[in-house]
Amino acid sequence: MSQASPDFVPLNIAVLTVSDTRTAENDTSGDLLAQRLGEAGHALVLPPVGTGS
């Protein structure tokens, strides 16, 4: 017996990356996550914020 997989439901998602050792120029983890989420069909709901300095 196998379970039917649920239908895909796209989500509205915000990505927040916080670091005290990286900058927007040398930390690509948030960009990669946002890209993969978009490719999967989800919507990013907040634009990049920038630095806290």
N, C-alpha and C positions, 0 to 999 in steps of 0.2 A: 504494500500500500504506500503510495506516495502522496504527499500533500501538494495541492496546486499552489504555485507561487503567486503571491499577491500582485495586483496590478501596480505598475510604476506610478508613484505620486511625486511630482516635482515639488521641491521645497524652496522656500525663500530663505536664504542663508547669508549671514554676515561672517566674514573672516576677520579675526583680530589677532595680530601677531605682536607680541610684546617681547622686547629684548633689551638688555643693558650692555650687550657686547656687539651687536650688529646694527647696521644702518639699512635704509631702504635700498641702497646701492649694492650691498654685499650679502643681504639675506633674501634668498629667493623662495623660501619655504611658503610664505603666504601667497606669493604669485602662483606658485605651482599648485597649491591647494585650490585657489580660486579658479585656475584654468581647468583642473580636473573636474571640479564641481560643475562648471559650465558645460564641459564636454559630456557629462553624465546627464545633462538636462535640467539641472537646478538653476535657480536665479539668484544672483548676488544682489543683495538689497542695499548695501552701503558702499559708496566709493572709497578709495584709499583715503586715509585721514592725514597722514604725514607724520612728522616727528613731534615729539613732546617738548622739544627745546625751544 
